[in-house]
Amino acid sequence: MSELAKLVNRRQMLQGSAVGFGNLAFTALLANRAQGASDPLAPKQPVLPARAKRVVFLFMKGGPSHVDTFDPKPLLDRDHGKKPPFDLPKVTFAPQGNLLKSPWTFQQYGQGGLPVSSLFPNVAQCADDLCVLRSVHGTNPSHGGALLKLHTGSDNFIRPSMGSWVVYGLGTENQNLPAFITICPTLAHGGVNNWGAQFLPSHCQGTPLGNASLSARQAKVRNIRNGRIDLRSQRSQMDLLAEMNRKHLELNKGERALLGRLNSFELAYRMQTAMPDAQNISSESKTTKQLYGIDDPVTEDFGRQCLMARRFLERGVRFVQVSHSDSYVQWDQHSDLYHGHTKNSAEVDKPIAGFLRDLKSRGLLDDTLVMWGGEFGRTPTAQGTNGRDHNPHGFTMWFAGAGVKGGTYYGSTDDYGYYAEQDKMHVHDLHATMLYALGLEHTELTFRHAGRDHRLTDVHGDAARSIFS
């Protein structure tokens, strides 16, 4: 009798006696993980008091202009057309001209009087939920390096993404769904490395739904149903596969690739019952769809992404990213600033405001950290006659929810908006602050690889604890 036939007969005997050895074997496989936990996706306790249980990152690819959105500069308006009264960086992405004022106006909103541009009339109504981080800065003026820096903490090495670090530190609250989902991510400028787990365990990997070249309607897990084999038969196959690999894993406890593959098979099996419902928005009310702008062709696509994000968050997904990116304009307005930013803000303004209101009405905003921003900002100087160049030296992002002090801003750029100046927040500090909101100490969230301890913030980073109440 062949070895495979012996395994099958043995398995049938054990199942017939109601022992269910296959499931026990797979549990043993998971117990042999290098990290020592009984389940790689089991929720873990934070080391600090946690304000947030989950994170959603609203990523605006291309670099929205801070001086046109959330960082008003009266002196820039006054000195429009003049030469900049400050030194430019030694290295710039492109030649820069004179000062260029914002074509949009700013007004104060909410009880805190937070200034918001006329580009975002709907988000402005949520001003009391926002903490605007005006002093973010990075190191790389190119999209590829800046995207990797923002997503992974490094612009010159392949490192795990921030979503993967969050999953590694906290696990997930729903083991029937991926712990980290990215909706319509860009495949350019770092591509899969922006949501990859790299040397972290494979279960920390982000799961992409669609990509930037597809509409949100198409952003679904493919082949979620097996049309040939029912769930019971699949379960039998999984049990047999686990038993066949048990002895190999017992002898090779460091075989992370095989263990990760088995874990992915298990998750794919469980997702068949949970994912179809999670990604199907047809059950949402007409009022909710209107709140997200799904009834309007201008806002439908990003609105769908935001609504899907809410459905994943409320089902226990730990980290969700929603990307606004297209091959036509993005936020990268080297020319025709007015047309490009007007188009982009019109597509995201109502969905973002609806998303914040929906989270708040469901009690999810209290323990969800919402992050908004791009890989860098734009220069207050003109490129050509009506565009702005890349500016990593000072730009704006904002947080909402998770106990942040709403209606406030943190830090500042100089009088013209070129350089971060007060309470400077490097990308490493941004990551440290995000982890702090989740109850994770960024200096202790480490993983041993290639002879050294690695972390999202490398050897840098300070959490801006004062932005939380």
Buried (B, 14 or more C-beta within 10 A) or exposed (E): EEEEEEEBEEBEEBBEEEEEBBBBBBEBBBEBBEEEEEBBBEBBEBEBEBBBBBBBBBBBBBBBBBBBBBBBBEBBBEBBEEEBEEEEBEEBBEEBBEBBBBBBEBBEBBEBEBBBBBBBBBBBBBBBBBBBBBBBBBBBBBBBBBBBBBBBBBBEEEBBBBBBBBBBBBBBBBBBBBBBBBBBBBEBBBBBBBBBBBBBBBBBBBBBBBBBEEEBEEBBBEEBEEEEEEEEEBBBEBBBBBBBBBEEBEEEEEBBEEBBBBBBBBBBBBBBEBBEEBBEBEEBEEEBBBBBBBEBEBBBBBBBBBBBBBBBBBBBBBBBBBBBBBEEBBBBBBBBBBEBBBBBBBBBBBBBBBBBBBBBEEEBBBBBBBBBBBBBBBBBBBBBEBBBBBBBBBBBBBBBBBBBBBBBBBBBBBBBBBBBBEBBBBBBBBBBBBBBBBBBBBBEBBBEEEEEEBBBBBEBBBBBEEBBE
